[in-house]
Amino acid sequence: MRQHHRSTRLFGSLLLVAAAGFSSVAAAPGGSGGQEAATAATPIPLGQVIPAPASAAPGGSPYEINSKTRIRVDDSRDARRIGGYLAGVLRPSTGYSLKVTDDGGRDGIRLRLSSKDKSLGNEGYRLESRGGSVTITARKAAGLFYGVQTLRQQLPAAAEKNSEQRGPWLVAGGTIEDKPRYEHRGAMLDVSRHFFSVDKVKRYIDQMSLYKVNKLHLHLSDDQGWRIAVDSWPRLTTYGGSTQVGGGKGGYYTKAQYKDIVQYATSRQLEVIPEIDMPGHTNAALASYAELNCDGVAPPLYTGTEVGFSSLCVKKGVTYDFVDDVIREIAAMTPGKYIHIGGDEAHSTSHEDYVAFMNKVQPVVAKYGKTAIGWHQLTGATPAKGALAQYWGYDATGAAEREQVVNAAKNGTKLILSPADRAYLDMKYDKNTPLGLAWAGYVSTQRSYDWDPGTYLKGAPAESIQGVEAPLWSETISTSAHIEYMAFPRLPGIAELGWSPASTHDWNAYKVRLAQQGPRWDALGIGYYKAPDVPWPGK
């Protein structure tokens, strides 16, 4: 997570200043931009959203949401649930009742699930807007939900506010047909270095979902803290989760809380991917149970930020009892397909031991009905059939390491791309950024967007790319305001790279669409970084 040069000191004073400054920004929703958008009688041009749709054909009269508007759903549970979600978003700002009904009328906002149009796939949708109605059609619930996210962005930014605003609430006329380029469009949150409460995770889930992100990767264990309850090894949380970077009190999720996060993410069409990083990044576990150490001596808890010093004892049988128990209990709580087993920066594990460990752990994941994901160092071992490798290398990554990953891809291993100097949301924007790190270089908003996942790793087959993911490591991140400042405006760009056709990727066009999101973030209370390379309203 990945770095080779990390300071041993945490700049506490810097974080205090940043926390105070950004919290005040995030706590003040509103702003003139959102109000101006709400009072404008000209609708947002059809398709001027993020991610860019596969196709948008403007035409005809706009549709206006008014006091008589109904949200008309078919008789499926999914359509009714998504209709209720949409009504919950729009009722406070419009002041309208927006009754959700299945009475089958032809006017209003119509949400339809239909298995007939196979061209839409599992996540695609069609949005048709005309004077009398807006109709969103999809084959699956995910597509219907994503169509609703597009509808939200076609409305004025003030539609996102929690208090009644002035209209009109216009949706431009025409038809959008849309589906994603890649199956995996993820964001990762490191809750190990600094712990984030359930409510803070849910807040980030809501922000991700607006941009059609469909995977929430939770980094649940590391040297600084173990964050998920495991009944068979209770000290992992009661002791191993009791602190965090800088010496704070830490915290962990009970099983009920983890299930709550999973359920909430599912309601926003996100699949939770839990990560237990091993054999390195394991000091919290080693401190909790002496028997996991080769010498039988538990190290002290760790609150620094250095990496690569810890390792499970690969040759001990108890290590695999531990791994089996942890994976079994987490798999039982996780309805999604994947469990991430980490595998990066295992500098204290010999190559021979690393290969042996991964060869034993991957079958345990399969034993409990899941598919393994590992950081790209997994390709230095023997990736199991179906396993995914998550590439976090960057421009300074050596040719041999890249070649190793490319060769694995040629042999059938699918790749998730998270290049650190493009997709890492904890990298500083520039030298003046008060949060984050810079070991992979500065990552401006343009740099985070201006690359093509399909051609990024030279030699990797195009079909090997499963998608993209934007990790947010939390050495310097400890509040929701910090998350938002580092994720916005970069996360929507990574989401667009994962969703939109390569032909739509153009920085000069994208930055205009991105600027239009500023008033929306103001309305949502998101305290974002006003990147100087983006023409924000009023700039």
Secondary structure as the mmCIF struct_conf table of DSSP 4:
data_model
#
loop_
_struct_conf.conf_type_id
_struct_conf.id
_struct_conf.beg_label_comp_id
_struct_conf.beg_label_asym_id
_struct_conf.beg_label_seq_id
_struct_conf.end_label_comp_id
_struct_conf.end_label_asym_id
_struct_conf.end_label_seq_id
BEND BEND1 HIS A 4 HIS A 4
BEND BEND2 THR A 8 THR A 8
HELX_RH_AL_P HELX_RH_AL_P1 GLY A 12 ALA A 26
TURN_TY1_P TURN_TY1_P1 ALA A 27 ALA A 27
HELX_RH_AL_P HELX_RH_AL_P2 SER A 32 THR A 39
BEND BEND3 ALA A 41 THR A 42
HELX_LH_PP_P HELX_LH_PP_P1 PRO A 43 PRO A 45
TURN_TY1_P TURN_TY1_P2 LEU A 46 GLY A 47
BEND BEND4 VAL A 49 PRO A 51
HELX_LH_PP_P HELX_LH_PP_P2 ALA A 52 PRO A 53
BEND BEND5 ALA A 54 ALA A 54
STRN STRN1 SER A 55 PRO A 58
BEND BEND6 GLY A 60 GLY A 60
HELX_LH_PP_P HELX_LH_PP_P3 SER A 61 PRO A 62
STRN STRN2 TYR A 63 ILE A 65
TURN_TY1_P TURN_TY1_P3 SER A 67 LYS A 68
STRN STRN3 ILE A 71 VAL A 73
BEND BEND7 ASP A 75 ASP A 75
HELX_RH_AL_P HELX_RH_AL_P3 ARG A 77 THR A 94
STRN STRN4 VAL A 100 THR A 101
BEND BEND8 ASP A 103 ASP A 103
BEND BEND9 ARG A 106 ASP A 107
STRN STRN5 GLY A 108 LEU A 113
BEND BEND10 SER A 115 LYS A 116
HELX_RH_3T_P HELX_RH_3T_P1 LYS A 118 LEU A 120
TURN_TY1_P TURN_TY1_P4 GLY A 121 GLU A 123
STRN STRN6 TYR A 125 ARG A 130
TURN_TY1_P TURN_TY1_P5 GLY A 131 GLY A 132
STRN STRN7 SER A 133 ALA A 138
BEND BEND11 ARG A 139 LYS A 140
HELX_RH_AL_P HELX_RH_AL_P4 ALA A 141 GLN A 154
BEND BEND12 LEU A 155 LEU A 155
HELX_RH_3T_P HELX_RH_3T_P2 ALA A 157 GLU A 160
BEND BEND13 ASN A 162 SER A 163
STRN STRN8 TRP A 169 VAL A 171
BEND BEND14 GLY A 173 GLY A 173
STRN STRN9 GLY A 174 ASP A 178
BEND BEND15 ARG A 181 ARG A 181
BEND BEND16 GLU A 183 GLU A 183
STRN STRN10 HIS A 184 ASP A 190
BEND BEND17 SER A 192 HIS A 194
HELX_RH_AL_P HELX_RH_AL_P5 VAL A 198 SER A 209
TURN_TY1_P TURN_TY1_P6 LEU A 210 LYS A 212
STRN STRN11 LYS A 215 HIS A 219
STRN STRN12 SER A 221 ASP A 222
TURN_TY1_P TURN_TY1_P7 ASP A 223 GLN A 224
STRN STRN13 GLY A 225 TRP A 226
STRN STRN14 ILE A 228 ILE A 228
TURN_TY1_P TURN_TY1_P8 ASP A 231 SER A 232
BEND BEND18 TRP A 233 TRP A 233
TURN_TY1_P TURN_TY1_P9 PRO A 234 PRO A 234
HELX_RH_AL_P HELX_RH_AL_P6 ARG A 235 THR A 238
TURN_TY1_P TURN_TY1_P10 TYR A 239 GLY A 241
BEND BEND19 SER A 242 SER A 242
HELX_RH_3T_P HELX_RH_3T_P3 VAL A 245 GLY A 247
STRN STRN15 TYR A 253 TYR A 253
HELX_RH_AL_P HELX_RH_AL_P7 LYS A 255 SER A 267
TURN_TY1_P TURN_TY1_P11 ARG A 268 GLN A 269
STRN STRN16 GLU A 271 GLU A 275
BEND BEND20 PRO A 279 HIS A 281
HELX_RH_AL_P HELX_RH_AL_P8 ASN A 283 SER A 288
HELX_RH_3T_P HELX_RH_3T_P4 ALA A 290 LEU A 292
BEND BEND21 ASN A 293 ASN A 293
TURN_TY1_P TURN_TY1_P12 CYS A 294 ASP A 295
BEND BEND22 GLY A 296 GLY A 296
HELX_LH_PP_P HELX_LH_PP_P4 ALA A 298 LEU A 301
BEND BEND23 GLY A 304 GLY A 304
BEND BEND24 GLY A 308 GLY A 308
TURN_TY1_P TURN_TY1_P13 VAL A 314 LYS A 315
HELX_RH_AL_P HELX_RH_AL_P9 GLY A 317 MET A 333
BEND BEND25 GLY A 336 LYS A 337
STRN STRN17 TYR A 338 HIS A 340
TURN_TY1_P TURN_TY1_P14 HIS A 347 SER A 348
BEND BEND26 THR A 349 THR A 349
HELX_RH_AL_P HELX_RH_AL_P10 HIS A 351 LYS A 367
TURN_TY1_P TURN_TY1_P15 TYR A 368 GLY A 369
STRN STRN18 THR A 371 TRP A 375
HELX_RH_3T_P HELX_RH_3T_P5 HIS A 376 GLY A 380
BEND BEND27 ALA A 381 ALA A 381
HELX_LH_PP_P HELX_LH_PP_P5 PRO A 383 ALA A 384
TURN_TY1_P TURN_TY1_P16 LYS A 385 GLY A 386
STRN STRN19 LEU A 388 TYR A 391
TURN_TY1_P TURN_TY1_P17 ASP A 395 ALA A 396
BEND BEND28 THR A 397 THR A 397
HELX_RH_AL_P HELX_RH_AL_P11 ALA A 399 LYS A 410
TURN_TY1_P TURN_TY1_P18 ASN A 411 GLY A 412
STRN STRN20 LYS A 414 LEU A 417
HELX_RH_AL_P HELX_RH_AL_P12 ALA A 420 ALA A 423
TURN_TY1_P TURN_TY1_P19 LEU A 425 ASP A 426
STRN STRN21 MET A 427 MET A 427
BEND BEND29 TYR A 429 ASP A 430
TURN_TY1_P TURN_TY1_P20 LYS A 431 ASN A 432
BEND BEND30 PRO A 434 GLY A 436
STRN STRN22 LEU A 437 LEU A 437
TURN_TY1_P TURN_TY1_P21 TRP A 439 ALA A 440
HELX_RH_AL_P HELX_RH_AL_P13 THR A 445 TYR A 449
BEND BEND31 ASP A 450 ASP A 450
TURN_TY1_P TURN_TY1_P22 PRO A 453 THR A 455
BEND BEND32 TYR A 456 LEU A 457
TURN_TY1_P TURN_TY1_P23 LYS A 458 GLY A 459
BEND BEND33 ALA A 460 ALA A 460
HELX_RH_3T_P HELX_RH_3T_P6 ALA A 462 SER A 464
STRN STRN23 ILE A 465 LEU A 472
BEND BEND34 GLU A 475 THR A 476
BEND BEND35 THR A 479 THR A 479
HELX_RH_AL_P HELX_RH_AL_P14 SER A 480 ALA A 487
TURN_TY1_P TURN_TY1_P24 PHE A 488 PRO A 489
HELX_RH_AL_P HELX_RH_AL_P15 ARG A 490 TRP A 499
BEND BEND36 SER A 500 SER A 500
HELX_RH_3T_P HELX_RH_3T_P7 ALA A 502 THR A 504
HELX_RH_AL_P HELX_RH_AL_P16 TRP A 507 ALA A 515
TURN_TY1_P TURN_TY1_P25 GLN A 516 GLN A 517
HELX_RH_AL_P HELX_RH_AL_P17 GLY A 518 LEU A 524
TURN_TY1_P TURN_TY1_P26 GLY A 525 GLY A 525
TURN_TY1_P TURN_TY1_P27 PRO A 532 ASP A 533
BEND BEND37 VAL A 534 VAL A 534
TURN_TY1_P TURN_TY1_P28 PRO A 537 GLY A 538
#
